[in-house]
């Protein structure tokens, strides 16, 4: 399990601007420290939505941190299971999944599942994580997608966006962070998962099995699904894309809305 301490590398005083016409990950690798932060609502959100991208970043030498706003203390049909017991199980599943992907050990903010609020408390906690880890790239839910079916997803995505701008980069927001020596910081880019009209696609072919194994680490949620079952699902999805005439895209990909944050 990855337990590296947070990076203490100072921010660049004059970061090179990202060219929107070029590939985002390539641009970030060429022009900025390779640090990313994934912020999602529940254990397993990161793996299902972005696990391939996170695994690919780790494979390419990125320092990747994962924040989960809940401990996943709901999501079972077993009437004998308590919220506390389920939270313990799901946190441990997330730790195993993160180890498979190659990220740091996950950080749990511990809000009850179903009760994540888009408020100043959550925003401040996320500001602290941004100032602590200083990611150039943040991956989170698209909280602005109309009709998103889970409020925890919506609120986590919106709070993350608001934490990035303007709060994390303004020293007058959450001033107690200064007592820990945490300086203002603004990432250069975001990738929004679960978006309706994606404009950025990541080819996860080299790490598709890693993504699948990370998903399967969430045993309490996959209901006996096997590696073969999950790979078959991806293969059927690829076949459907080819039959629909989509020959240009990788059959194994994750899709996002790209947001550039000038600084």
C-alpha positions in Angstrom: 0.0 0.0 0.0 1.3 3.4 -0.9 2.1 5.6 2.1 4.4 8.3 0.7 4.2 11.6 2.5 2.7 14.6 0.6 5.1 16.4 -1.7 6.8 19.5 -0.4 7.9 20.7 -3.8 7.2 24.4 -4.1 4.8 25.6 -6.8 6.2 27.0 -10.0 6.3 30.8 -10.0 5.6 31.1 -13.7 3.9 27.9 -15.0 3.9 27.3 -18.7 0.3 27.6 -20.1 -1.4 24.4 -21.3 -2.1 24.4 -25.0 -5.8 23.4 -25.3 -5.2 22.1 -28.8 -2.8 19.4 -27.6 -3.4 16.3 -25.4 -4.0 17.4 -21.8 -2.0 14.7 -20.1 1.0 15.1 -22.5 0.9 18.9 -21.9 0.8 18.6 -18.1 3.7 16.1 -18.1 5.8 18.4 -20.3 5.0 21.6 -18.4 4.2 20.9 -14.7 4.9 18.5 -11.8 3.0 15.2 -12.3 0.5 15.4 -9.5 -3.2 14.6 -9.6 -6.0 14.5 -7.1 -9.2 12.5 -7.6 -12.2 13.6 -5.5 -15.3 11.3 -5.5 -18.3 10.7 -3.2 -18.2 7.0 -2.5 -15.7 4.1 -2.3 -15.8 2.6 -5.8 -16.7 5.8 -7.6 -13.1 6.5 -8.7 -12.6 3.0 -9.9 -15.8 2.8 -12.0 -15.6 6.3 -13.4 -11.9 6.9 -13.8 -9.9 3.9 -12.6 -8.2 3.4 -15.9 -7.1 7.0 -16.1 -5.8 6.9 -12.5 -3.9 3.6 -13.2 -2.5 5.1 -16.4 -1.3 8.2 -14.5 0.4 6.0 -11.9 2.0 3.9 -14.7 3.3 7.1 -16.2 4.9 8.2 -12.9 2.3 10.6 -11.6 1.8 11.1 -7.8 -2.0 10.5 -7.5 -4.0 11.1 -4.3 -7.6 10.0 -3.8 -10.2 11.8 -1.6 -13.6 10.1 -0.8 -16.1 12.4 0.8 -18.1 9.5 2.4 -17.2 6.2 3.9 -19.9 4.4 2.0 -22.0 3.5 5.0 -25.0 2.6 2.8 -25.5 0.4 -0.1 -26.5 -3.1 1.0 -29.7 -5.2 1.1 -28.6 -7.2 4.1 -30.8 -6.2 7.1 -28.3 -7.4 9.6 -25.5 -5.0 8.4 -25.1 -1.7 10.4 -23.8 1.5 8.8 -20.7 1.4 10.9 -19.8 -2.1 9.9 -20.4 -1.4 6.2 -18.3 1.8 6.3 -15.4 -0.2 7.7 -15.7 -2.8 5.0 -16.0 -0.3 2.2 -13.1 1.8 3.4 -10.9 -1.3 3.4 -12.1 -2.2 -0.1 -11.1 1.3 -1.2 -7.7 0.9 0.3 -7.2 -2.3 -1.6 -8.5 -0.8 -4.9 -6.2 2.2 -4.5 -3.2 -0.1 -3.9 -4.0 -1.9 -7.1 -4.2 1.3 -9.1 -1.0 2.6 -7.6 -2.3 5.7 -5.9 -1.6 7.0 -2.4 -3.7 5.6 0.5 -7.1 7.2 0.2 -8.4 10.0 2.4 -11.9 9.6 3.8 -13.8 12.8 4.8 -16.4 10.6 6.6 -19.7 12.3 5.7 -22.6 9.9 5.9 -23.6 8.4 2.5 -26.5 10.3 1.2 -25.8 13.4 3.3 -23.0 15.2 1.4 -23.9 18.9 1.3 -22.5 21.5 -1.0 -21.5 23.8 1.8 -18.6 25.8 3.3 -17.5 22.9 5.5 -17.0 20.5 2.6 -15.4 23.2 0.5 -12.9 24.0 3.2 -11.9 20.4 3.7 -11.3 20.1 -0.1 -9.4 23.4 -0.1 -7.1 21.9 2.5 -6.5 18.8 0.4 -5.7 20.9 -2.7 -3.3 23.1 -0.7 -1.7 20.0 0.8 -1.2 17.9 -2.3 -0.9 20.7 -4.9 -2.3 18.8 -7.8 -1.9 20.1 -11.3 -4.9 17.9 -12.4 -8.1 17.2 -10.4 -10.6 14.5 -11.5 -14.1 14.6 -10.0 -17.7 14.2 -10.8 -19.5 16.6 -13.2 -21.7 18.1 -10.6 -23.3 20.4 -13.2 -24.8 17.7 -15.4 -28.5 18.0 -15.6 -30.3 15.0 -14.1 -27.4 13.5 -12.3 -28.9 10.7 -10.3 -27.1 10.9 -7.0 -26.9 14.1 -4.8 -23.6 13.0 -3.3 -22.1 12.9 -6.8 -23.5 16.3 -7.7 -22.5 18.0 -4.4 -19.0 16.5 -4.4 -18.4 17.7 -7.9 -19.7 21.2 -7.3 -17.9 21.6 -4.0 -14.6 20.4 -5.6 -15.0 23.0 -8.4 -15.7 25.8 -5.9 -12.8 24.7 -3.8 -10.5 25.0 -6.7 -11.7 28.4 -7.8 -11.4 30.8 -6.2 -11.0 29.5 -2.7 -7.8 27.3 -2.7 -5.8 30.0 -4.5 -6.8 32.9 -2.3 -5.0 33.1 1.0 -8.1 34.9 2.6 -10.2 31.8 2.2 -9.8 29.3 5.1 -7.0 31.3 6.7 -6.4 28.7 9.4 -4.6 26.6 6.7 -1.7 29.0 7.1 -1.1 27.6 10.6 -0.1 24.3 8.9 2.1 26.1 6.4 -0.3 25.4 3.5 0.0 28.0 0.8 -2.6 29.0 -1.8 -2.6 26.8 -4.9 -4.7 26.5 -8.1 -4.5 23.3 -10.3 -4.1 23.8 -14.0 -6.9 21.5 -15.2 -9.9 19.4 -14.2 -11.4 16.3 -15.8 -15.2 15.9 -15.0 -16.4 12.3 -15.0 -20.0 11.3 -15.6 -20.5 14.1 -18.0 -23.2 14.2 -20.6 -21.1 15.6 -23.5 -17.5 14.5 -23.1 -14.7 16.3 -25.0 -11.7 14.4 -23.7 -11.1 10.7 -23.9 -8.3 8.6 -22.3 -7.2 5.4 -23.9 -7.0 2.9 -21.0 -6.1 -0.1 -23.1 -2.7 -0.6 -21.4 -4.3 -0.7 -18.0 -7.8 -2.2 -18.6 -7.1 -5.2 -16.4 -5.8 -3.0 -13.6 -9.1 -1.1 -13.7 -11.1 -4.3 -13.6 -9.1 -5.7 -10.7 -9.6 -2.4 -8.8 -13.3 -2.5 -9.4 -13.4 -6.1 -8.2 -11.7 -5.1 -5.0 -15.1 -3.6 -4.0 -16.4 -7.0 -3.1 -19.4 -5.8 -1.2 -20.7 -3.9 -4.3 -20.1 -6.2 -7.2 -22.4 -9.1 -6.3 -20.2 -11.9 -7.3 -19.1 -10.5 -10.6 -15.8 -12.0 -11.8 -12.9 -10.7 -13.8 -14.1 -12.6 -16.9 -17.6 -11.1 -16.4 -16.3 -7.6 -16.2 -13.9 -8.0 -19.2 -16.8 -9.4 -21.2 -18.8 -6.3 -20.5 -16.0 -4.1 -21.8 -15.6 -6.3 -24.9 -19.4 -6.1 -25.6 -19.2 -2.3 -25.2 -16.4 -2.2 -27.7 -18.2 -4.4 -30.2 -21.3 -2.2 -29.9 -19.2 0.9 -30.7 -17.7 -0.7 -33.7 -21.1 -1.9 -35.0 -22.3 1.7 -34.6 -19.5 2.9 -36.8 -17.2 4.3 -34.2 -13.8 3.1 -35.5 -11.9 6.2 -34.4 -11.9 5.7 -30.7 -10.2 3.1 -28.5 -12.6 0.3 -27.5 -11.3 0.9 -23.9 -11.6 4.5 -22.9 -12.8 6.8 -20.2 -14.4 10.1 -21.2 -14.6 13.4 -19.5 -15.2 17.1 -19.9 -11.9 19.0 -19.9 -11.6 22.3 -17.9 -8.5 24.4 -18.1 -7.8 26.8 -15.2 -5.6 29.7 -16.2 -3.3 31.1 -13.5 
